[in-house]
Amino acid sequence: MNTLIKYSCWAAIGILCAFVSPMAKRKLMADKALSTVTYSAKHPLHKWDGVSHDVNCALIYNDETKQPETVAVSLKVASFDSDNNNRDSHAIEVLEGLKYPNVTFVSSDIQAGDHGAITAKGTLTFHGVAKPATLQATRKEAGGKMTLTGEFPVSLTEHNIERPSLMGLKTEDAMVLRFNVVFAL
């Protein structure tokens, strides 16, 4: 009789487990072959973009809600390419890329909105200065992949970076970071 109760108990637990699904969360890594982060900067005489294909990004994805819950991104300052080696070398010098080799963003709160909108609040660390940042992104799914796209401004002076100058004229303080990060679902 004891054995029968034991098997009945295990059968009941098995049935309950079939109906109660635990929150399925998993870590997704960005596909570096498809992901980019681009900065745009302006000087009174010209403007330019620098692109990084070395996007180190991980997020925790909730399979029940179909939403990202946390995200962390790390980019090497030296990974940006503006199609001008002299400018890229100077950028590493101005940004003190040897002393502060990475730009990071770590979320503390992610909220999903309508039509794929996502708001991620967190901390942006650039040039050794950590500042609160709010990123707006759009989430799209197609072909078993999720793509997060968006952009946000970054102030050089707020991150203790002396604005570079050319011909006595300084670059604008604000540059824009745009991201297009792809994850396999």
C-alpha positions in Angstrom: 0.0 0.0 0.0 2.9 2.4 0.8 4.3 1.9 -2.7 0.9 2.6 -4.3 0.7 5.9 -2.3 4.2 6.8 -3.3 3.5 6.3 -7.0 0.2 8.1 -6.8 2.0 11.1 -5.2 4.6 11.1 -8.0 1.9 10.9 -10.6 0.1 13.8 -9.1 3.3 15.9 -9.0 3.9 15.0 -12.7 0.3 16.1 -13.6 0.7 19.4 -11.7 4.0 20.1 -13.4 2.5 19.6 -16.8 -0.1 22.4 -16.1 2.2 24.8 -14.2 5.0 25.9 -16.5 7.9 27.7 -14.8 9.0 31.0 -16.2 11.3 30.0 -19.0 14.2 32.5 -19.2 17.3 32.2 -21.3 20.3 34.1 -22.2 20.6 35.3 -25.8 23.8 36.5 -27.3 23.9 39.1 -30.2 24.9 37.7 -33.6 28.1 39.7 -34.3 27.8 39.0 -38.0 24.5 40.9 -38.2 24.8 43.5 -35.3 26.2 47.0 -35.4 26.6 50.0 -33.2 27.3 53.3 -35.0 28.3 56.7 -33.6 27.6 59.9 -35.5 29.7 63.0 -34.8 29.6 66.5 -36.2 32.2 69.2 -36.8 31.3 72.6 -38.3 33.2 71.5 -41.5 32.0 67.9 -41.8 30.2 65.0 -40.1 31.0 61.3 -40.0 30.0 57.9 -38.7 32.0 55.2 -37.1 30.7 51.6 -37.1 31.5 48.7 -34.7 30.7 45.2 -35.8 32.2 43.8 -32.5 28.9 44.1 -30.6 29.2 42.1 -27.3 25.6 42.0 -26.1 23.7 39.6 -23.9 20.1 39.7 -22.8 17.8 37.6 -20.6 14.7 36.7 -22.7 11.5 35.5 -21.1 9.9 32.9 -23.4 6.5 33.3 -21.7 6.1 37.0 -22.2 8.3 37.0 -25.3 10.1 40.0 -24.0 13.7 40.9 -23.0 14.1 41.4 -19.3 17.7 42.6 -18.9 20.4 43.6 -21.3 24.2 44.2 -21.1 26.3 45.6 -23.9 30.1 46.2 -24.1 31.9 47.8 -27.0 35.6 48.3 -27.5 36.4 52.0 -28.3 39.0 50.7 -30.7 36.4 48.6 -32.7 34.8 51.6 -34.4 35.7 52.2 -38.0 35.0 55.6 -39.7 36.8 54.7 -43.0 39.6 57.1 -42.0 42.5 55.5 -40.0 43.9 58.8 -38.9 40.5 59.9 -37.5 40.1 56.5 -35.8 43.6 56.7 -34.2 42.8 60.3 -33.0 39.5 59.1 -31.6 41.2 56.4 -29.5 43.6 59.1 -28.3 40.9 61.6 -27.4 38.7 59.0 -25.7 41.7 57.5 -23.9 40.9 54.1 -25.3 43.9 52.5 -23.6 42.8 53.7 -20.2 39.1 53.3 -20.8 38.9 50.6 -23.5 35.1 49.8 -23.3 31.8 51.6 -23.5 29.1 49.7 -21.6 25.4 49.8 -21.0 23.7 47.6 -18.3 19.9 47.8 -17.9 18.2 48.0 -14.5 14.6 48.1 -15.9 13.1 47.2 -19.3 9.5 48.0 -20.1 7.6 46.8 -23.2 5.3 49.2 -25.0 2.9 49.1 -27.9 4.0 48.1 -31.4 7.3 46.6 -30.4 8.5 49.7 -28.4 10.9 49.0 -25.6 12.3 51.4 -23.0 15.5 50.3 -21.2 16.7 52.3 -18.2 20.2 51.6 -17.0 23.7 52.9 -16.7 25.9 54.0 -19.6 29.6 53.9 -18.7 31.8 55.9 -21.2 35.3 57.2 -20.6 35.1 55.9 -17.0 32.0 57.9 -16.2 28.8 56.1 -15.3 25.6 58.0 -16.0 21.9 57.0 -15.9 20.6 56.5 -19.5 17.3 55.6 -21.0 17.3 53.9 -24.4 14.3 53.7 -26.6 14.3 50.7 -28.9 12.0 49.0 -31.4 11.7 45.2 -31.4 11.0 43.2 -34.5 10.8 39.5 -35.0 11.2 37.7 -38.3 12.7 34.4 -39.5 13.5 33.2 -36.0 15.4 36.3 -35.1 14.7 39.3 -32.9 16.2 42.7 -33.9 16.4 45.7 -31.5 17.0 49.0 -33.1 17.3 52.5 -31.7 19.4 55.6 -31.1 20.3 57.9 -28.2 22.4 61.0 -27.7 25.7 61.0 -25.7 27.3 64.1 -24.4 31.1 64.2 -24.6 31.5 66.8 -21.8 29.2 64.9 -19.4 31.6 62.0 -19.7 34.7 64.2 -19.1 35.9 64.1 -22.7 37.5 67.2 -24.1 35.9 67.9 -27.5 38.4 67.6 -30.3 38.9 70.5 -32.6 40.0 71.1 -36.2 41.1 74.5 -37.5 40.2 76.0 -34.1 36.6 74.8 -34.3 35.4 72.1 -31.8 33.2 69.1 -32.6 29.6 69.3 -31.4 29.2 68.0 -27.8 26.4 65.6 -28.6 27.0 62.5 -30.7 24.4 60.0 -31.5 24.8 56.2 -30.9 22.6 54.0 -33.1 22.2 50.3 -32.6 20.9 47.4 -34.6 21.4 44.3 -32.6 20.2 40.8 -33.8 19.5 37.7 -31.7 18.5 34.2 -32.7 15.4 33.1 -31.0 
